[in-house]
Amino acid sequence: MQADYSDANVAHWCQQFNIEPSADSPWLITWNDGLQLQHKQQQALWLQLSFTDGRIGHRTQQAKFQSEPVLKAMKLKPNNQAMVIDATAGLGRDGFLMASTGATVIMYEENPILAMFLTEGLARAAADAADVTERITVHCANAIKALPTLTADTIYLDPMYPSRKKSAAVKRDMQVLHTLLPPPGDADDLLESARQASVKRIVVKRPKTAPVIFTDGLVGQQKAGATRFDLYAPLYPIDR
């Protein structure tokens, strides 16, 4: 990863997450009122996270944002005190929506670049939404080992799915993720690990036409547009 270390903000965040410079990388990290990731050859490929304006800000500001499909699948109502594990945080948008309902959200993101952008984006969002961001914690780690030791109300999984063949139909942020990250791994281990946690339920976000990860423990499905939420029972359910 190449970065503009002459900018103190870029240097600070890269050092915090041990991002090593690499002139061979096609990506450049800069500062534009926040961390920005830019592909050096494809100018249309860039990423900057914002949680209080743009699409995610609009969604959280709507009077009926609790009708969001992901919140329905998670059974998160306004002013709840649920504990949620977002084990595949990614860009953090679903997790931010969950925290906006009152839930405490523990995010896991294995990729240090994504974890850095997520943490920095939430730090900026605190200026306008401190009541939400104070309920979010980000861990730069693979959740598979941690999940069996955790206790929560719900675990949320949104494992990466192979990119569509018609890449033009894929949103820019997802194009960045598919370009930046290695090919999606086997989601079976992730779900199996989640089922060993002490929780009430596990919710898995999938494309509507994608196969289920596995059927063992599958107790229901909710469909919303091009998305499907597969609902799983844990091996060791709790009553919180």
C-alpha positions as CSV (number, residue, x, y, z in Angstrom):
1,M,0.0,0.0,0.0
2,Q,1.4,3.4,-1.0
3,A,0.5,6.4,1.2
4,D,1.1,10.1,1.4
5,Y,3.2,10.0,4.6
6,S,4.0,13.7,4.2
7,D,0.5,14.3,5.5
8,A,0.5,14.0,9.3
9,N,-3.0,12.6,9.4
10,V,-2.2,9.8,6.9
11,A,1.0,9.0,8.8
12,H,-0.8,8.8,12.1
13,W,-3.4,6.4,11.0
14,C,-1.1,4.2,9.0
15,Q,1.3,3.9,11.9
16,Q,-1.6,3.1,14.2
17,F,-2.6,0.1,12.0
18,N,0.9,-0.9,10.9
19,I,0.2,-0.1,7.3
20,E,3.6,-0.7,5.6
21,P,4.4,1.5,2.5
22,S,4.8,-0.2,-0.8
23,A,5.6,1.6,-4.1
24,D,4.4,-1.4,-6.1
25,S,0.8,-1.1,-4.8
26,P,-1.8,0.3,-7.2
27,W,-3.5,2.0,-4.2
28,L,-2.7,5.4,-2.7
29,I,-3.9,6.6,0.7
30,T,-4.3,10.3,0.9
31,W,-6.1,12.8,3.1
32,N,-9.2,14.8,1.9
33,D,-10.9,15.9,5.0
34,G,-10.6,12.3,6.0
35,L,-8.7,9.2,4.8
36,Q,-9.2,8.5,1.1
37,L,-8.2,5.4,-0.9
38,Q,-7.5,6.0,-4.6
39,H,-6.6,3.5,-7.3
40,K,-3.6,5.0,-9.2
41,Q,-4.6,3.7,-12.6
42,Q,-8.4,3.7,-12.3
43,Q,-9.5,7.1,-11.1
44,A,-13.1,6.0,-10.8
45,L,-12.1,3.6,-8.0
46,W,-11.8,5.4,-4.7
47,L,-13.1,5.1,-1.2
48,Q,-13.9,7.4,1.7
49,L,-16.2,6.4,4.5
50,S,-18.8,8.8,5.8
51,F,-21.5,7.8,8.3
52,T,-23.4,11.1,8.8
53,D,-24.0,12.3,5.3
54,G,-24.5,10.7,1.9
55,R,-26.5,7.5,1.6
56,I,-26.0,6.1,5.1
57,G,-26.7,9.4,6.7
58,H,-29.9,9.7,4.8
59,R,-31.0,6.2,5.8
60,T,-30.3,6.9,9.5
61,Q,-32.1,10.2,9.5
62,Q,-35.4,8.9,8.0
63,A,-38.2,8.7,10.5
64,K,-38.8,5.1,9.6
65,F,-35.3,3.9,9.3
66,Q,-36.2,1.1,11.7
67,S,-38.0,-0.5,8.8
68,E,-34.6,-1.2,7.2
69,P,-34.6,-4.9,6.2
70,V,-31.3,-5.6,8.1
71,L,-32.9,-4.2,11.3
72,K,-36.0,-6.3,10.8
73,A,-33.9,-9.4,10.4
74,M,-31.9,-8.5,13.5
75,K,-35.1,-7.7,15.5
76,L,-33.7,-4.3,16.5
77,K,-36.3,-1.9,17.6
78,P,-35.8,1.8,18.6
79,N,-34.1,2.4,21.9
80,N,-33.1,-1.2,22.4
81,Q,-30.1,-2.3,24.6
82,A,-29.1,-5.3,22.5
83,M,-25.5,-6.5,22.2
84,V,-24.6,-7.2,18.6
85,I,-21.4,-8.8,17.1
86,D,-20.8,-7.7,13.5
87,A,-18.3,-10.3,12.6
88,T,-17.6,-9.1,9.1
89,A,-17.7,-5.3,9.5
90,G,-16.4,-4.3,6.1
91,L,-17.5,-0.7,5.4
92,G,-19.4,-0.7,8.7
93,R,-22.7,0.7,7.3
94,D,-25.0,-2.1,8.5
95,G,-23.3,-2.0,11.9
96,F,-23.7,1.8,12.1
97,L,-27.5,1.3,11.4
98,M,-27.7,-1.2,14.2
99,A,-26.0,1.1,16.6
100,S,-28.4,3.9,15.6
101,T,-31.2,1.9,17.1
102,G,-29.5,1.9,20.5
103,A,-27.6,-1.4,20.2
104,T,-24.0,-1.8,21.3
105,V,-22.1,-3.1,18.3
106,I,-18.8,-4.9,18.4
107,M,-17.2,-5.0,14.9
108,Y,-14.6,-7.3,13.7
109,E,-12.7,-6.5,10.5
110,E,-9.6,-8.6,9.6
111,N,-8.2,-6.4,6.8
112,P,-6.1,-3.7,8.5
113,I,-6.7,-1.1,5.7
114,L,-10.5,-1.5,6.0
115,A,-10.3,-1.5,9.8
116,M,-8.3,1.7,9.6
117,F,-10.7,3.4,7.3
118,L,-13.6,2.2,9.4
119,T,-12.1,3.5,12.6
120,E,-11.2,6.8,11.1
121,G,-14.6,7.3,9.5
122,L,-16.3,6.6,12.9
123,A,-14.0,9.1,14.6
124,R,-15.1,11.8,12.2
125,A,-18.7,10.7,12.6
126,A,-18.4,11.3,16.4
127,A,-18.6,15.0,15.8
128,D,-22.3,14.7,14.7
129,A,-23.3,11.3,16.1
130,A,-21.4,10.7,19.3
131,D,-24.4,9.0,20.8
132,V,-24.1,6.3,18.1
133,T,-20.3,6.0,17.7
134,E,-19.8,5.6,21.4
135,R,-21.7,2.3,21.2
136,I,-19.3,0.9,18.5
137,T,-16.0,-0.8,19.1
138,V,-13.8,-2.0,16.2
139,H,-11.4,-4.9,16.4
140,C,-8.9,-5.5,13.7
141,A,-9.0,-9.2,13.9
142,N,-10.4,-12.4,12.3
143,A,-13.6,-13.2,14.2
144,I,-13.5,-16.9,13.7
145,K,-11.3,-17.6,16.8
146,A,-13.1,-15.1,19.0
147,L,-16.7,-15.9,18.2
148,P,-17.0,-19.1,20.3
149,T,-15.9,-17.2,23.4
150,L,-18.4,-14.3,23.0
151,T,-21.8,-13.7,24.5
152,A,-24.3,-11.4,22.8
153,D,-27.9,-11.2,21.6
154,T,-27.1,-11.5,17.9
155,I,-24.2,-12.2,15.6
156,Y,-24.4,-10.7,12.1
157,L,-22.4,-12.1,9.2
158,D,-22.1,-10.5,5.8
159,P,-19.4,-12.7,4.1
160,M,-17.9,-11.5,0.9
161,Y,-19.6,-13.0,-2.2
162,P,-17.8,-13.4,-5.5
163,S,-18.1,-10.4,-7.8
164,R,-20.7,-10.4,-10.5
165,K,-19.6,-11.1,-14.0
166,K,-21.2,-7.8,-15.1
167,S,-18.9,-5.6,-13.1
168,A,-20.6,-2.4,-14.4
169,A,-23.6,-3.3,-12.3
170,V,-21.5,-3.4,-9.1
171,K,-21.4,-0.3,-7.0
172,R,-18.1,1.6,-6.7
173,D,-17.5,0.7,-3.1
174,M,-18.0,-3.0,-3.8
175,Q,-15.6,-2.7,-6.8
176,V,-13.0,-1.3,-4.4
177,L,-13.5,-4.1,-2.0
178,H,-13.3,-6.8,-4.6
179,T,-10.1,-5.2,-6.1
180,L,-8.5,-4.6,-2.7
181,L,-9.3,-7.8,-0.9
182,P,-8.3,-11.4,-1.7
183,P,-11.0,-13.8,-3.1
184,P,-13.7,-14.6,-0.6
185,G,-12.8,-17.5,1.6
186,D,-15.0,-20.4,2.8
187,A,-17.9,-19.0,4.8
188,D,-18.6,-22.3,6.4
189,D,-16.0,-21.9,9.1
190,L,-17.2,-18.5,9.9
191,L,-20.8,-19.6,10.4
192,E,-19.8,-22.7,12.3
193,S,-17.8,-20.6,14.7
194,A,-20.7,-18.1,15.1
195,R,-23.0,-21.0,16.0
196,Q,-20.7,-21.9,18.9
197,A,-21.2,-18.5,20.5
198,S,-23.6,-17.8,23.4
199,V,-26.3,-15.9,21.5
200,K,-30.0,-15.9,20.7
201,R,-29.6,-15.9,16.9
202,I,-27.3,-15.6,13.9
203,V,-28.2,-13.5,10.9
204,V,-26.4,-14.1,7.6
205,K,-26.8,-11.6,4.7
206,R,-26.6,-13.1,1.3
207,P,-27.6,-12.2,-2.3
208,K,-31.1,-13.4,-2.9
209,T,-30.1,-16.1,-5.4
210,A,-27.0,-17.3,-3.5
211,P,-27.1,-20.8,-2.0
212,V,-27.3,-21.1,1.8
213,I,-24.0,-21.6,3.4
214,F,-25.4,-24.8,5.0
215,T,-28.8,-26.0,6.2
216,D,-27.9,-27.2,9.7
217,G,-29.4,-24.8,12.1
218,L,-31.3,-22.8,9.5
219,V,-34.6,-21.7,11.0
220,G,-35.9,-19.1,8.6
221,Q,-35.2,-16.6,5.8
222,Q,-36.3,-13.0,5.1
223,K,-36.1,-11.6,1.6
224,A,-35.7,-7.9,0.7
225,G,-35.1,-6.9,-2.9
226,A,-31.9,-8.5,-4.1
227,T,-30.9,-9.5,-0.6
228,R,-31.8,-12.4,1.6
229,F,-31.2,-12.8,5.3
230,D,-30.7,-16.4,6.5
231,L,-31.6,-17.0,10.1
232,Y,-29.7,-19.6,12.2
233,A,-30.1,-21.0,15.6
234,P,-27.0,-21.2,17.8
235,L,-25.8,-24.4,19.2
236,Y,-25.9,-22.9,22.7
237,P,-28.8,-20.4,22.8
238,I,-29.1,-18.1,25.7
239,D,-31.9,-16.0,27.2
240,R,-30.7,-12.5,27.7
